[in-house]
Each structure stands twice: as C-alpha cells, then as structure tokens.
Amino acid sequence: MCGIVGYIGNKSATDVLISGLKRLEYRGYDSAGIVVVSGGKLHTVKQSGKVRDLEQMVYSRWDEKFQAGATLGISHTRWATHGSPTPENAHPHYDQTGRLAMVHNGIIENYSSLRTQLQAKGHVFKSQTDSEVLIHLIGELYQGNLVEAVCAALKHVEGTYGIAVVSAERPDEFVVARKGSPLVIGLGEGETIVASDVSAIISHTRQVIYLDDDDVAVVRASGVDVRNINNVPVSRAVAKVDWDVGAAEKGGYEHFMLKEIHEQPESLGNTLRGRLDEQMGTALLSGLSLTPRELSAIRRVVIVACGTSYHAGMVGKYYFEELADIPTEVDQAAEYRYRNPIIRPDDMVVAISQSGETADTLAAVREAKQKGALVVGICNVVGSTIAREAGRGVYLHAGPEIGVASTKAFTCQLTVLLMMALKLGRCRRLSRQNGMELCEKIQEIPKLVKAVLARNDEIVKVAEQYHQARDFFFLGRGAMFPVALEGALKLKEISYIHAEGYHAAELKHGPIALLDKQTPVLAMVNDIAGRDKMISNVQECRARHAPVIGIVTEGDADVEANMDHVIHVPKCSHLTAPIPTVVALQLFAYHVARLRQCSIDQPRNLAKSVTVE
C-alpha cells in the first residue's frame, strides 16, 4: 500500500522519482506527488489519479534546466485512508513554515490528539490526513538539525510509518525512518535512492540496506548514516539483490498477471531447487535451522496469514496433518493476537506472507514470539520484516510478483508447505519409501503446471461463455475447498464479479437457494478422494438449472458427462493436485477479466502489500 521513492545524487531527481513511482504502481494507490529541493526552496506537484497524470503536470511545469539542477527529491503514491484521494490530501505534506516536506506510508494512530495539541499552538492544517500531523510535529521540534527533530517527533507517535523528510535548507541530505512500513536504501555510485520496495531501486543498484523498525537514516549522495530513534549510530548490513530489472517488466505479455501465471513452471523450479533429498525421502530446508530431534518435539502447528496466503495455509493444514500427524490450526492473522491465543512452547507458528510486510501477520509473529512459540516465516521477499523477525523460515524464490492478484507466490507457498510437511513427517512416522515416492511427485509439479498452461485456449473458450455472469459459485472438498476459495478470490479481485467459494457439503445448508440458470458453478471434480461426492453436488446444482464448469482430470469421461463445460488438468497425486488446479482457475479469472476489459494488474481499491491493519 502506498509507495515512497527518494533520491539524491548526480541525476535529475525528477526523472528518477517518476520512474521509481511507475515501478511501484502495482502496490495500489489513488494519488501521487513529488517535491524537489532547488535554489533553497521546495517545489511540489501533487495530483489525484495515476502517476502518468502527475508526470504530465510535472514536465509541463518544470523545464529541463530546472530539472537538471534539482538532484534531491522525494515522491509518493497514496492509497487513501484518512481523507479522500484529492490533491490536497496527496503527499508530500509541509510543516507550518513551508520549509520542511514529508511523504509517509502507514497510519499515525494518535494523530487526533497530536493535531489538537498543535492547533492550540497555532498550527493550521490543509488536509484531512493523519500524515500532515507528523510533519507539523517535526517542524515544531525543528531547530536546525533535521535528524534530531525527526527522532524527537517519532517518540510521540503511535502507529506505523515509513517516512522521508526534506528541508529547503539542506540540499545535500534528507532523512528517512521506518516502523512497521518497509524502507530499503540503494547504494549507487555517487547516488543513493530510497524506496518502499526494491523494484524501484534495482535499475540503479543491487547493493541495498534494509532498515529495521525504529531506524532513522540520514541519506546523502555519498552514502547513508543509520541511527536508532534515540539518534545513536547503528550498523546495518549491505545486501545484494539477486534479480535484475528485467524480472520486474512485462517481457512481451499483455499484463504482469499473465506473465506471472506463465512464469510458474520456472518459479516452482526455483522453489524446489536443491531442496529435495530423494535418497532419504525428505526435504532440505536449511532456513528452518532445526534438527530432526527439535522437529520431532513439535506437537502443534499454527498457521497465520491473510488473503491468498491464508488459503495456502488452509491447504497446508491438510499436508501437515496427513503427512506429519501434527494437529494444525489456521488462523486469520488479523484476529490472532486480539483473541489472546493459547500458545505452548512446543507449538510451531508458521507465518505466511508474500511480501513479508503484511501488518496483521507481522503482529501475529510478534504475539507468538512473546508467548514463547517457535516461529517460522514463509516469505518471498528477502530481507523483509517477517523474515528477519521470525529468524528462521523458507524463502519462496518465486521472483518479483508485480500483479496485485497473487499467482506464482501462491503455488510456491503450497510447494513449500508440502516440503515442510514432508520433512516433519520424516521425523515421525513417514517411511523413507513413502518419502521417496512423495519427492518424485513433488518434482513433477512444474511439469503439471506446464500441462495446464498448454490448455490456455481451452480455458479462453470457457471464459468467453461466462464472462458476462454477475455471480459465481466455486465448490470443492478437502484440500480443494481452499482452492475453491482462492479461485473465487481471483475472479472477484480482477473481474469484479461477485464470486463465493464454498465447501461442496455446505451447498445444501443455504447457498443452494441462490442457484438458477444465471448463476454458474465452477466445481473441483478432480479424480481424487471426494470425486463421487462432488458429482452428486454437481447434480444438485444442475437440477436447479445452474450451469456447471468442471475442473476435470484428463481422461475422466464419466465426470465430463455431468458437466456443461470442462477445464482439464493432468492426473496427479491428491497432494499436488491443488497446484495445477489453481493455475487453471488463475487463467480462467484472467481471461474473464480481460474480456470484461478490467484493470487486471491494478484492480480498483486493492493494494499489493497491506502494511496497515
């Protein structure tokens, strides 16, 4: 949610900032703004709408000579929380004097009381945002040393923030800080760039510093000086980004989402590489940093996640319980800490987050650690907050995911969960022979996905039949139930069709009242356990004249005869079947949205990384 880019160096700050904002558009936003320092003054342009609207306004106002001389600036894309998406509410915001400006990601929870205090001192606010309160507070405390003022102000703040602050008096530096909202600093040759996501940095440098919570940094062209909130110097390691700018571009595909769907055989291969010991029939997950003895002492698994990652966790429950005989719970991360969960020392809490920055999941991690649980993170972004705070876990290695609707991260999450269950199972009752057989099935996953992608034209034809529907039901049983939930989520996210996922057994307990010939049903009728029951549920739907699309295993003629339309998936183990099945649902959702001419990569009202509660 929201995006920050800051730059100081030997190039036009305007060019770097606009380019960086474009790379952050996928995060979700509804307004944008930029401020540069030049001639002892702050120069700002703000606009509601897209970055392209801001770009047109900037280049129409600032000539080339001005831009070339402005080599320091900060910029922002805003996803509205406090106040509607207007130019007045867009960032940057100024302090009372107009000499300081700030961009902010996050939420200042005590902004109302701070605002009242500042108004009593004569401060006048020009926006409805919580963010403007913070820059006014910094300005109130500013006495010529910007980093001191920022540190002092942040001690009065409750909530989350990633901020960048510039001063008209300091053309050689700016200050950034973070708590609960990510910031990464890229170190280049004679230039330094700061962003809320590494994708805005990678075209400049691969050398980066990931800030921790309560870090405050003074950013200069020559480098960065990192301090804590008490203004005491701290050391932060320099990391190297292991992917290049091409990975964050469309590569000839019409949309990032389509590219990322088609990248899944490769991303799954990267997730698997070097992680299966086929001789011992187990998984090699060194990031867990746990011995077989320590793994065997685990008595319960608790999975915490939100959205698509939550659906992955629901599938993971079936894996852990079947393969490792471990009772497993799946909690919506937003509720986990607030319900005062029962946590034991022999619990393993698994936090799943593509970005590694999801605010609710991070809060669940901290609650679990506070209560003594063993915490493991499953993340895609190296150096993310959850990965660092969990201290152990498994990276997906799926590569950058730009489309808001998660695709390849989900299938990689399922694969990691399956390997974790295999490893835990081998520490218990799962035999070497069974482990070896499962390793072979896991190795086939990329090939299974390729087989589904080869069915693209078949899926297009089905989408053409149903893209004008107003409502949709997705049905599944067992591990296919969370797959149905994920399929429904994908369709509603990008096509804006109302879609609901249900366990097929729940159909008779109310939802069947909504079925008619205008309400299509997409049923997971794979040739695995529960197939015959699913056929009965399909017949119940067809008896109410609802058209049924079946996800059907290749060659299963008996099931095909009960469907109005079919989408074929390859025959495979019930443990791996959720992965090719969900890829088919991703393609279906994509083509429905394309036919409806929707904004697929940036769906309305959505954000890629949800960094506020």
N, C-alpha and C positions, 0 to 999 in steps of 0.2 A: 504494500500500500504506500502510495506517495513515493517520490524519488528525489534524491539530492545529488547534485554534481557541483563540485567546487574546483577551481583551477587557479594556479599561479605558476608562471614560467616565462618562456620566450616566444609564445604564440599568441594569437588573438584569443582572449578568453571567450569572447562571444562565440567563435566558431567551435571551440572545444565544448563549451557548455551546451549549445544547441544540439550538437552531435551526440553528446552524452545523454541528454534528455530523450532523444529519439530511441536510444538503446534501452531506456527504462520505461518506455510507453506500455510495455506488456504488464507492468505491475498494477495498472489500473489508476485512473486519475480523471479529473474533470476541469482542471485549470492549471496554468503554468505561469512561471515568472522568472526573471533574471535581473541581477544587479551587478554592475561592474564598477570598479574604482578607477577614476581618471581625473587628473587635474585637481586633486584634493576634494573631489566631490563623488557622491554616489549617484549613479544613473540607472534607472529602473524602468522595465517594461513588464506589465502583467496583463494576462488575458484569460478569460474563461474559454473553454473548448480545448482543442488539440494543440500539440506542440507546433504543428505546421502554421497555425494561426499566430502563435507567438513569434515564430520565425519570420513570417511576412512583416509583422509590425516592427520587429527589431531591425531588420535590414532596410526597411523604409525610413526609419528614424535616424539610424546611426550610419554615417558614411564610412568608407573603407579606411580613411585616415584615422578617424576616431577609434574604430575597432582595432586597428593595428597598435594603437597606443595604450589600449586597455588590456593589460595582461594579468589582471586579477579579477575574479568574479565568482559568484555563487548562483545557483539556479535550483528550480524546484518544480515538481509536478505534484499537485494536491488532489487527494481523494477526500471529498468533503465530509467532515464530522460536525464541527461546531460552525454553523453558518453555511448558507447555500453557496454553490460554485459561481461566485461573481468575481470580477477583477479586484474589488475591494478586499475580499476575503482571500484572494490568492496570495501566495508568498512571492517575494520576501516582504517582511514587515519591518517597520522602522521604530526606533525608540522615540522618546518625546522630543529630542533635539534634531532628529533627522540626520544625525551623523553616524549612527550605527544601523546596520540592517542584518536580518537573520532569516534563515529558512529552517523549518522544523518538521520532522516526522515524529509521530507519536501523539500522546494526549497528556496535557497538564491537568491532572485531576482536581487540584485545588486552585484552579485559575480564578474562580469566582471570588474567593476571599482575597486573593492577591490583587485582583482587579479593584476591589473595593478599597483596599489599603492604598493603592497607587492613585486612585481617583481622589482620595482625601488629600493627597499631596499635590493635586493639580494636574495629574496626567489625563490626557484626552485620547480616547481610543477611536480608531477609524474603521475597525472591522468587528465582526461578531466572533472572531476566533479566540480559542484559548492560547494559541501561539503568540499573538501580539502581546499578551500579558508578559510573557517571558522576556522578550526583547526590551520592553519598557522597564522591567525589573533590572536587567543587565545595565541599561542606560542609567537608571537611578543610582547604581552602585559604581559606575564607571568613573575613575579618577585618573585616566591616562594610561592605565595598564589593562589591556583587554582581557588577557587570560585570568588576571586576578578578579576582574568583575564577573566573568563567566563562572569561575569556581564559586565565588561568593553567592551568586544568584541561584545556582543549581542546588545549593544546600537548603534553599527554601521551597524547592519544587517537589511535589508528589506526583508520580506518574511515570511516563516513559518519554524518551526523547532521543533523537539523533539530530544534532543542530550544526549549522555552520554560521559564523558571525564575522562580518567585515566592518571595518572602521574607515571612514573617509580620511582619517589622519594616518593610517598605516597601509600604504600601497605595497609594502614588502611582506605582508603576512596576513593570515586570517586564523581564526580559532574554531575548532570543531570539538564536539563532545557526544558521548552516547551513553544511554542506559535503556536497555530493552528494545532498542531500534538500531539495526546494524549500520555500521560505517566501516569502510575499508579505504586505505590510503595507498595510492600507487606511486612508486618512486621511480621517476624517469631521469633522463639526462638534462639537467637544468630546468626541470619542471616537476611539479607534484600535483596530482589530481586526486580528489576525494569523491567518493560516491557511496550510495547506499547499496550498490550491487556491483560486483566486479565486472559485469558485462559492459559498463560504461567506461571502464579503465583499460581493458585488455588491448585496445588498439594503440595504446600509448606505451604500456609496460606490462610485464608479467611479474614484476617484483612488488609485493604488496605487504602491508601491515594490517592485520585485523584488530580493531580496537576492542577492548573488553568493556564491560559495564563500569561506569564511573571513571572512564578515561577521558582526559581533556588533552587536546594536542594543539600546539602552535605549528601551523603549516607554512613553510617557506619554499621558495623555488629550489633551494639547496638541500632540502630535507625536512624532517619533522622532529619536533621535541614533544615527547609524550609525557604527560603528568597524570596524577590522580586528582580527585576532586578537592584534595587539600593542597593542591599546587606543588606536590612533591614529585620529582622526576621518577619515572618507572621505565623499565626496559620491556620492549615488545619485539618478538622475533620477526624477521622478514621471511615471508613465504613466497613460493613460486607457483603461479597459476599453471596448471597442466593442460589447458586447452587454449586454442587460438581464436581470433576474431571470426574466422570462417564458421566455427561451430555455432555462433550466435546470429547467423544470417540465413536467409531462406533457401539458398542454394538451388534456385530454379523452381521451387514449389510455390503454389499459389498462396499458401498460408503456412505459418510456422507450425500450426497444429498438424497439418497433413505431413509436413516434413518430419515431425517428431513421431508420428504414428509409423512412418516408413523407416525411421531410424531404429526401431525397436529390436530387430534382429542383432544389430551391431551393439546397441546399448546393453542388451541382455548378455551378449557375449562378453562385454567388458565387465559386467557384474559377476559373471561366472569365472572369469579367467583366473586360474591359479587357486581356486577356492574349493575344488573337489579332490579328495583323495580316493580315487576309485579302487585302489588296492585295499585300503582299510574300510571302505564304505562309509566315509564320513566327510564332513566339511572342514575346511581350513579357514577359520575366521580369526586371524591373529588380533584384530582390533578389539575382540571381546576381552582379551587379557585374562582369561580364566582357565584354570587347569580342569581336566576331566573330574577330578575329585570335587572341585568347587562347583562345577556344573551339576554334578550329581546331588549336591546338597540343596539345590533349588527345589522348593516344594510348591510354588505357585508362580505363574506368570501373569502380570497385569499389563495390558497394552493400553497406552494413552495416545490419542490422536484426534484430529479434526478432519472433516470433509472426506476427500478421497483417501487420505491416509487412514482415516477411521475405518473405511470399507476394507482397506488392505488388512488392517488389524483384525477385522471380523473373520476374514479368510484365514489369517494366521492362527486364530483360536482353534480351528479345525486341525491345522497342521500340528500344533503343539500337543493337543490332546490325543490325536491318533498316533503320532509317531513317538512321542516322548512320555505319554501317560502323565502329563502335568496339567492339573486344573488351571484353566486360563480364563481370565476376565478381560473384557474390552470396555474401556471407559471413554466417554466423550471428555476430552481433556478440559474443556471449559467448566465441567461440573466436578472434576476430580478433587481439587483442593477445597472446594466450597462445601462438599458433603462430609468432610472430615473422615477420609477413607481409613479403613483398617489396614495397616501395613505391618508386616512382620519382617524380621531380619533375614529370613530365608526366602523372601519374595524377590523376584526379578521384575522390575518395571521397565518395559520397553516403550520408548518414546519414538513415534514415527512422525517425521516432518520432512517434506521435500526440501524446503528452504533452510530448515534448521533454525528458523527465526520465529515460528508461529507462537504468538504471545501466550495463548492458553496452554499450549503444550509445554512451553518453557516453564510456565508457572507450575504445571504438574510435576515436571522434573525436579524443581526446587522443593516442592512439598514432599515428594518421595525420598529425596536425599535427606531432608530434615528429619524424617521419621525412620531413617536407617536402612532403607531398601537398597538393593543393588540396582543401579540404573544403567541402562544400555540405550544408546541412541541409534536410530536408523535414519540417516540424512543423505542428501545428495550434494550439498554444498560444503566443501572442505573449509574448515575454519569457522563454520557457523557457530552461533552461540550454544545451541543444544549439543552439538558435537563436542564443544570444548567443556561445557559444564557437566555433561554426562561422564566424560573422561574415558569412556570405552564404548565401542559400538561397531557398526559396519557402515561404510560408505557405499552408496549405490553405484557410483561411477557411471551414471546414465548420461553425463554431459549436460550442458545448459538446457533448461526447458523454458522456452520463451512464451509459448502459448499459455494463456491463463488456465484453460481447462487441462488438467494434468493427464498425460497419457503414458509416456515411457517411464516416468517416475513410478507410476502405479504398478506396472508389470515388473519393474525391477524390485520394488518393495515386496511383492509377492514372492519373487525368486529368493530374495534374501531371507524372508521369513521361513520359506521351505528349507533352505540350507541350515538355518538356525535350529529348526525343529529336528532335522536330521542329526545335527551334531549333539543336541541334547538327548535325542533318542539313543544314540550310540553309547552314551554314558549311562544308559539304563538298560532297557530290555530289548532294544532293536538289535537283531543279529547282524554280524558282518555281511552275510549273504544278502539279507534284505537291504542293508545299507548300500551294498554294491549295485544291486538292481535299481535302487532309487537314484543313485548317482547317474546311471545310464539314462534314466527318464529325465532327470534334470538337464543333462547335457543336450537333450533333444529340443529343449524349449525354443531356442532361436529358429530351428527348422520348422517347428509347429507354427510360429508366428509368420514366417515366410509363406507358408501354405495359405494362411488366412489372407495375407496381403495380395496373393495371387488371385483371390476371389473378389477383388475390388469391383470389377464390372458387374458381377452378380449382385453385390450389395448396392451399387448405384441404382440398379433396376428396381430393387425393393424400395429404396428411398424415394424414387420417383412416384411410386404408388401411394406413399403415405405422408409426403412432406407437407400436405395441407391439413393434416389432422390437428385438432385443438387439444386433445387429451390422449394420454398413452399409459398403459399399464405394462410393467415389467415383472415377470414371475420367475421364481427359482426356488430350489430346495437345497438343503445342505449348504455346502460352500458356494453354490450357485446363487443362493439368496443374496449375500452381499454383492455378488457380481451383478445381480439384477438392480440392486440399489445404485451401484456405480454407473450402470448403463443408463438408468433414469436420470441420474445427476448430470451425466454428459449431455443428454438430449436437452434437458431444461436449461443448462448453462449456456449453450451456444445457439440453440434454435428458438428459445423462449416458448417452447411447447410445454404445457403442464404435463409432467410425467411423474408417475409414482412407482416405486419398487415395493413389491410385497413378497413375503413367503407364500408360496402357492397354497399351503394349507390354510392360510388366513383368508383366502378368497371368499369362502362361504360365510365368513364371520363379519360380513358387512360390505366390503368393496364390490362384491358381485352385483349389488343394487345399481351400480353406475354403468354397467356394461350395456351397450347397444351397438348397432351397426356402424355408428360413428366413432366408436372408441376401440382402436386397435390394441391388441395384446401382443407383447413380444415375450415368448416363453423359452426358457433354457431347457431344452429337452435332449441334452447330450446323452449318449449311450453310457451312462454310469449309474450308480445306485440312485434310486428315486425316479428313474425314467418312466416306469409304468404308472406311478402315481401322477407324474406330470402329464402323461397322456390323458388320464382321467380328468385332470384340472382343465386341460385344453378343451376337452369335450364339453365341460360345463360352460366354458366361455362361448364356444360355437353354438351351443343351444340357446344362448342369449343373443345370437346373431353378431357377436363381436368378431371381426376378422383377426386371425391369429398368424403371426410370423414366428416360425420356429427356428431356434438355433439348433441345428441337427447335425449329428455326426455323419460324416461321409459314408454312404452305402446303407444307411438305416432307412430302407424303403418303407417299413411299417410306420415309422413316425411321420415321414413325408406325406403319407396318405391322409394324415389327420390335420394337415396344415393348409392355410390359404397361400402362404408364401414361405420359402425357406432360405436360410443363410447357412451354408455348410462350414463346418470346422473339422479338422483332422481328428481321427481316432487317436486317443492317448489315455494315459493314466488319469484316474479321477483326481489325483493330487496336482497334476499340471494342467488339467482341463480349464480351470478358471482363466488362465493366461491367454490362450488363443481365443477363448470365448469373449473376453472383454475387449480384445483387439477388434473383433468383428463388430462389437457394439460401438466402439470408438469410431470406426469407419462409417457405420450407419448414422450416428449422430452428426458426424462431419458433413456427410453428403446431404442430409436433410437440411442442415443449417445453410449449406452452400446454395441449395435450391431455393431456400427462402430468402437468400441474399442478406444474411445476417452478418454482423461484425464478429467473425469467428475467433480471431486471436485476442480481441479486446472486448469481450461481452459487456453489455451495459451493467453498471452498478457493481461489477466484480473487481477484485484485486488479486494479484498473483500471490503475494506474500502478506499474510494477515498479521501485522505486527502490533495490533491493538486488541484489547479484549472486547 
